Amino acid sequence: MKKNKLVKLLTILIIISICFISFAGIWIKKQGQMKNVLPDYILGMNISGTRTAKFNVSDETEEIIYDAEGNVTTEGTNEDGSLKEGYTKEDKKVNSEEVLTQNNYETVKKVMEKRLENIGVSEYVIRLNNQNGEIILELPENSNTDEIISNLTYLGKFEIKDSQTDEVLINNNDVKQASAVYGSTNSGTAVYLSIEFNKEGKEKLENITKTYISSTDEDGNKTTKNISIELDEETMLETYFSETISNGILQLTIGSASTSNEEIASYIKQANQVAGLIDGGVMPIHYELEQNNYMSAPAFEMIEKVVLGIIFAVVLIGFIYWIIRYKANGIFATISYIGWLAITLLVIRYANVSISLETILAIITLLICNYLILQYTLKQFTKKGESKNGIINKTYKRYASIFAPIAILSVVFTFINWLSISSIGMVLFWGMTILTVYDYIVMKILFEIKEVKK
Amino acid sequence: MKKTKTLKIMYIVAIVVIIAGIVATCVWKTNFSLLYDEHKRIDVYLGKDYNIEDIKQITSDVFAGEKVVIQEIETFHDSLAINVKQVNDEQLNSLKEKIKTKYEIEEIDDAIVSTTIPHYRIRNIIKPYIIPMLITTLIILAYVAIRYLNLGMFKVVFTLLLRLIVLEAVFVSIIEIVRIPVGVYTIPFGILVYILVTILTVVGYENEITKRKEKEKKK
């Protein structure tokens, strides 16, 4: 009997300690400052804030030089910068009036969305002003945000050209998909940009790889026909082919490293970015980044504070009901309920789960679930003729069936590549797992059948 | 018998609410929260520390009775964004004047910039949730069909599906009728409704099984 009481006391002490650690943290002095040893909560976009970028339709002009025959040329100036004789110059808007249509604005938005998905951005808000094409993008703030935003102003125009004539041999229309791949070589790990072409592109590529080669004639003269691979009219690579590619997959080496994981990761990131641009399609309109600011989330409004207050009050009333109705078991249930919340919050810190307004509602769901299971158990403990183990087993059997749908939802949501959804899944998953194990232990140790039967 | 009658009344009420919701949707546009709707964002670059209460006082003077949401720009506490549904020239000039006086800013036109923020579309809010919800529902229905086979596979699946559809429709209808602003809480609350309906339905199935077992025991 004494041993039993000691175990109970020890359990309660452990629960209270966990509560203190979880709610208050463990503070130690580091370099003259008090610091919490526990990892901070990762806050989602709607709690911490967002990086907000505003993209405008570009109104820039570009200088176009025509030769005497009216063909566009890039070599139309003399050394002193003056135009060659017979050549003419024109300042042309990068976006002609004809391309500034609602359809094209929508296309740009879709291309941006596709690029964000391709590079694995797991949460964003994108808004389009149909009247002037302005696009407002909100992203979570992290070390990649600037790079992601800068990638969105590219047109994404991928072309393989004849180096000498500038004839376009292949473009985005011939691409099926692009991705970053890596493999082991003699010198270490090599990262490639892999471009897979569609049926038409496959044939074109095969012909190109047969035509653009280095050859030596009978007199020993070497001739090389080069292609240039361009992205937004910037040359990425100028090369020729040493063998025919007939499988329709072009692999371009981005970089290789023997030991440095960081270097490999950086190459993969580069390859992914280019792949994302090629795969996302071409933007029909030139855009420029006008604003790029971090915006804090709005402070909680009065109504939100009231709702949180109501939830707190309901939970408190529940505790009071338990204590009055079930006496000692009610007190233990209250302590264990708070303990379970503390452990769940502690695990959320360590499991890198992002806390957003959506996950707060997942926590509310868990609060309801735990209340239901404890309430049912407490009620069963007041019934005569059943053993402690019998009651606990009965409770678990019943609630395993009832909570199975939540378990299904949590697992499905966890694997979704959208931060607020996966966060709901992860919070539910951890909450339910802890609830299952923790409630069992607590019920076994703390709840007493005799006390209520009196 | 009494239970069936209550259930019937509940379904009739639900249908009435859904019809009212459809009518409300046709008559009014869906009410979005300020930050989800098309609105004006006025960026204010003060270049010096400010007190949020002072800003709130200024905005409540300028935009009396209108909903205003204030956000901080960057983390230096020297610039902020004021979100309002609409802003006319008079209000903008008044805001400039008040901020100019309060914070002694000379080039006030450069310090205050107004931008139109387009609305966030409902389909964009819902889109990420469609596939996960469909997969979850299918698995849950399969689970319910197997677990409560004794209660009649089609009956349990149909009941759960019907309740989910009806109650989610009621949830949306209430939003439309009461004109609750659609915003950041709408989808999570929808999921909460989904979870609660599923749990309560399954609790009902569990109780029915328990009752049957007790009856069999008595026999």
Contacts between the chains, C-beta under 8 A, distances in Angstrom:
chain1	res1	chain2	res2	distance
A	46	B	184	5.2
A	49	B	71	7.6
A	49	B	72	7.8
A	54	B	115	6.8
A	125	B	120	6.3
A	125	B	124	7.7
A	126	B	124	7.3
A	127	B	117	6.6
A	127	B	118	4.2
A	127	B	119	6.9
A	127	B	120	5.7
A	128	B	118	5.8
A	129	B	116	6.3
A	129	B	118	4.3
A	130	B	118	7.5
A	134	B	116	7.5
A	134	B	118	7.2
A	136	B	117	5.8
A	136	B	118	6.5
A	291	B	115	7.7
A	293	B	43	7.9
A	293	B	73	5.1
A	293	B	74	6.1
A	294	B	73	7.2
A	294	B	74	5.2
A	294	B	75	6.6
A	295	B	71	4.9
A	295	B	72	7.3
A	295	B	73	6.0
A	295	B	81	6.2
A	296	B	71	5.3
A	296	B	72	4.0
A	296	B	73	7.8
A	296	B	75	7.8
A	297	B	71	7.2
A	298	B	35	7.1
A	298	B	69	4.7
A	298	B	70	6.9
A	298	B	71	5.6
A	298	B	83	7.9
A	299	B	70	7.7
A	357	B	184	5.4
A	357	B	185	6.5
A	357	B	188	6.5
A	358	B	187	7.2
A	358	B	188	4.5
A	358	B	191	7.8
A	360	B	188	7.9
A	361	B	185	7.8
A	361	B	188	3.9
A	361	B	189	6.9
A	361	B	191	7.0
A	361	B	192	5.4
A	362	B	188	7.8
A	364	B	192	7.0
A	365	B	192	6.2
A	365	B	195	5.4
A	368	B	196	7.7
A	369	B	199	7.7
A	372	B	199	8.0
A	398	B	206	5.8
A	401	B	147	6.1
A	401	B	202	6.6
A	401	B	206	5.8
A	402	B	199	6.0
A	402	B	202	5.0
A	402	B	203	5.7
A	402	B	206	6.1
A	403	B	199	7.5
A	404	B	143	5.8
A	404	B	147	7.4
A	404	B	202	7.7
A	405	B	140	4.6
A	405	B	143	6.8
A	405	B	144	7.7
A	405	B	195	7.6
A	405	B	198	4.5
A	405	B	199	7.0
A	405	B	202	6.3
A	406	B	195	6.2
A	406	B	198	7.8
A	406	B	199	7.2
A	408	B	136	6.0
A	408	B	139	4.9
A	408	B	140	5.4
A	408	B	143	6.5
A	409	B	136	4.8
A	409	B	140	7.5
A	409	B	195	6.9
A	412	B	132	5.5
A	412	B	135	5.1
A	412	B	136	4.7
A	412	B	139	6.9
A	413	B	132	5.6
A	413	B	136	7.4
A	416	B	128	7.5
A	416	B	131	7.5
A	416	B	132	4.8
A	418	B	128	4.3
A	420	B	128	7.7
A	421	B	128	6.1
A	421	B	129	6.6
A	421	B	132	5.7
A	424	B	188	7.5
A	424	B	191	6.9
